[in-house]
Amino acid sequence: MIALELAKLHARIDGDEEDTLLQLLLDGAVEHCRAYLNCPLYTDEQERAAGEAAGETDGVLLNRDIQTAILLVFSWRYAHREDSAERPLAAERLLDKYRKRAGV
């Protein structure tokens, strides 16, 4: 969905010794955003068509806002690896216009 190299560039991380951890954080950032959106997230039109054929009609196609939100969550999780009460609010603001509200 988003290449680890792009996420590392965004977070200004050099080297590859932490790549296993970073991939875990990136996967978690994607899941965080998908859960916040409250709908399926598709990487391309072909994937969306397959989802719609399976009855998932409320999904959203990965776009620049969502990609940026994922990168923000990734960087936030990398910087806040300990327990933190903070949340990546900028990412939520980017996702809000695509979020499916319960019952809507």
QUISULSUL-V463339 format. One line per field, one symbol per residue. phi: phi as a letter, one per 40 degrees, with the letter a starting at -180 (. if undefined). psi: psi as a letter, one per 20 degrees, with the letter a starting at -180 (. if undefined). Layout:
phi: ???
psi: ???
//
This chain:
phi: .bcdcccccdcfbbgbcbdccccccccccccdcccccgacbbcaccccccccccgccbcbcdbccccccccccdcccccbcccaccbccccccccdcbcccdgb
psi: gpqhhgghggjlprrjhjhgghhghgghgghghgghhkrqpqhrhghgghghhjjnijrqppahgggggghggghghghmirpqirqnhhghhhhhiipoqpj.
//
